[in-house]
Amino acid sequence: MKRIGVYLFIAFSWLLGRVPHFILYGLADIVYVLLYYIIGYRRKVVYKNLRNSFPEKSDKEIRLIAKKFFHHLSDIFVENIALIKMSKKRVLQMVEYEKTDIPKKLFNDKKSIIGVTGHYSNWELYLTLPEILPHLVIGVYKPLNNKFFDKQFYKMREKFNAIPVTMADSYKTVLKYNKENTLTFLGLVADQRPPKEGGHYWTTFLNQETAIFLGPEKIATKLNSAIIFIYSEKIRRGKYLVKIKQLFEDTSECKEHEITETHVRFLENLIKEKPEYWLWSHKRWKHKRDSETPLH
């Protein structure tokens, strides 16, 4: 029975990767109705997160953002299943990169890059980064519990010859290439909820006490990598404009937590501008700060 399900998923992904846009997003509209109205997928979590993040907004405004979010979530749900078997040519048609000389300049200056991003817009489309970056692209991902689905998404992420690695392997992988004098771009989704155990940086993010990964800052300062923030704007359904913002070129002189505060505030401003594109269904604030841990 499991094998039949596997074959059906592969066939479904293959089909979604080839159907016209109006069919793909017609299906996304059906997914929206199922998620929001019928299943009510994490609807309480979404509303709680939105109300806590935007206490100044009315219930009407919160409902509007929530519905826009579920529409967007449905879009990226079908897009990311389609991406697994979608041709390279069609994937590239979904993505446009804003013209910038930042990566080339950093490469010429022999600087590796830490690329920080968040669960904003459709972050999976950064699998196309090897097409525009002169650096070797390494993408950090969180393995899925289901081995079959994990393998499928792993293959998707290496479609354009990026190297997917786990968080646990990220530093030693970058260090290995650094010793070989290979310039790297390490992509980190830095807004995930860190494990409860371990030392984290606590700050106020979207009006709430929030634990932040220190990974980008620690790796950047150890290797003196440049820090950029990468994000995308959703131009329309099926079309994204990717932008790159340089935050730090030289991280050797940065003060403690300066890098972390800078990329956290950049993401926060993005979310405030267009909140419907962030992943509100994530239980981001599940863990609470204990009284002995300082809030910065």
N, C-alpha and C positions, 0 to 999 in steps of 0.2 A: 504493500500500500504506500509506504514511504517513497519507493522508487517511482511509482506513478505520479505522486505529488511533485517529485523532483523534475520529471520530464515535462509535466504540465507547466511548472514555473519557468523552465528554460524556454519552452515554446511560447509562453505568454510574454516573456521578456523579449524574445526575438520578434514577435509580432508587434509589440509596442514600439520597438526600435525602428519599425518600417512603415507604420500607418501614418497617414497625413495628420497634420497638426489638429485639424478640427475633430478628428476621431479621438486622438490622444487626450485633448483637453475636454472633449465631451465626456470621456470616461472620468476625468478628474472632477467634473461637476457632479457626477454620480457619487464618486468617493466622498466629496464634500457633504452631500446630503446624508450619506451613511455615517460619516464621522461625527458631524455636528448634531443632526436631528435624531438619528435612529440609535446609534451606538452611544453617542455622547462621550466620545473618546477624550479622556482627561479634561473634560470641559470645566469641572470644578477647579482643577489645578490651574488652567489657563485664566479663569476669571479671578482666582485668588492672586495669582502672580501679577496680573494687570492692575488690579485694585491697589495692591501694595506698592507697585512701582509708580502708579499715577494717581495718588490720592486726591489730586486737584481736579480730576476728570469726573464728569457726571456718569451715571449708570448707562445713559444712552450712548455716550462716547465710548465707554468700555465695551458695550455690546457690539458697536460698529467695528472697533479694532479686533475684537475676538472673531467676528464673522469673516473679516478680511484675512485674518491669520489662518483660519481653517481653510479658506479658499486657497491661500498660498501653500499651506501644508499639503493639500490634496494635489496641487500642481507638482510640487517637488517629489511627492510619493510616486506618481506615475512616471515623472521624468527620470528618477533614479533607478527604477526598475528597467525602464527603456534603455538607460545608459549602459547597462550590463552587456547587451548584445548590439547596441547601436554602432553603426559604422563610424570610423574616425571622421570622415567627411561630414556626416550629419551632426556629430557632436560639435565640430568646429563651427558649424553654421549657427549653433545656439549661443556662441560666445564671441564677444568682440572685446578687444583689449584697448584701453585708452592709450594713446601714444605717449611714451615716456622713455627717457634715456637713463633712468635711474639704475636698472639692473646692469646695463652695459657699462656704465661708468664705474659701478662698484666692482664689476668683473675686471675691468682694465686696471683698477686700483688694487687688484688682488685681495678683494674683500669677500668673504663668505657672508651669507645672509640668513637671518632668522626671520621667516615670514609669519607674522601673527595674524590670525583671523578669528572669527566667531561663527556661531551657528546662525548666520544671517544670510538672507537671500538663498541661493543654492550653492553651498560650499563644496559640493561634490564636483562641480564643474572646474575646480582648480586642478583636476587631473590633466587638464590641457596645458598647464604651465610650462612643461618642457618644450612646447612649440615656440615660446617667446623668450625663454630665459637662457642665457649662455651657461648658467651654472648647472651642476648635477642636482636634480630635484629629488628630495627625500620628503615623503609625506608621512606624518605620524597619524596613526589610526588606532581606534579601540576595537579589538577583536570581538566578534559576535559569539554568543554562546553556541549557536547552531553552526556546526562545522561546514555544512553545505553552503549556507548563505554567506558565511564568512569567506569561503573560497571564491564564491561568485563576485562579491564586492572587492576582494583583493585583486582578482583578475581585472576588474573594471578600473581600479585605481592605477594599475600599471599599463593600461592601454596605450599611453603615450610615452612609455619608458621611464616613468617616475619609479622611485624605489619606496614601496610602502614598508614602514617599520612600526613596531609598537612603541609606546612611550618608554617602556623599560629598556628598549634597545636603541633609543634615539641618540643619546649622548655618545655611546661607544661607537655607533655607526658614523656619526659626524666626525668623531675624533680619529677614526680609522682613515677616512678620506683626507682629513686635515694633515695627517702625518705623511700621506702620499702626495701632498701639495695639490689636491683636487679641490677646487672651489665648489662649495655646496650651497643650496637653498633648502633650508629645513622648514617645512610648513607645519605650524602648530595651531590647532583649534584651542584657544586658550580660555574659553569661557565655560568649560565643563566643570561640574561639581567635583572638587578633589575628594579623595577618600577621607573619611573622618579622622583617621590616624595620620600622624605626620605633621611636620611644620609647614604652615601655610601663612599667607599674608591676608589679613582681614582688613577690609576697607568698606566704605559705603558705596554701593553700586545700585543704581535704580532705586534709591530711597531705602535700601535694605542692607543690613550687615551681611557681607558676602566674603566667603573664603576664595582666594585666587591662587591658581598654580603659579609657582615661581620658576617653572622650567625655562621659559624663554629668557628671562633675565639671567639665570644661573649659567646657561649654556653660552649666551652672548658674551657675558663678561669674562668667562673662562677662555674663550677663543677670540675675543675682540671682534665678534661678528657685527655687521650692520643690522639694524632692526627696521623692518618695513611693516606696514599694515596693509593687508590685501583684502579688498572687499568688492562686492558687485552690486550694481543697481539693476533692478528688474525693469527693463525697458517696456516689455510686454510679455505675454505668455510665450515661453519658448525662446526668449531673447534676453541675454544678460550682458551688461557692460562692466568689465572688470577694471578696477582702478588700483593703483599702487601709490601709497603715501610713505615717504621715507620719514621715520621717526628719529633714528640715530645712525650716523655713519661711524662714529668712533664711540664705542661703549666702554672703553677702558677707564674713562674718567667719570663715568656716571655714578651718582650717589646711590646708596642702597635704596631699593624699591622705586627709584626714579623711572626706570624702564617699565616696570609693572604698572605704576600709576598712569603713565603716559598712554600705554596701549588700552588700559581699562577705560580711561576717559574718552579715548577716540571711539571705541565701540559704543560706549554709553550715549554719546552724541548722535551716532548713527541711528541707534534704536529710538531715541527720542524724536528724531526727525521723521522716521517711517517705522513705527513700532510693529506693524503687521508682518514684517519680514524676519523678525527674530523668533527663535524656537521657544515659545511660551509654554508649550506642553511639557518641557523638561522640568523635573522637580529640583530646580536649581538651588533653592533655599531650604532644603530638607535638613541640613546640619546647622546647628546653632553654635555660636561662639560661647565658650565658657568664660567665666569671670576673670580667670587668670591670663587669658590671651588678650593682648592689646589690640585695640581698634585704631587703625591709622587714618 
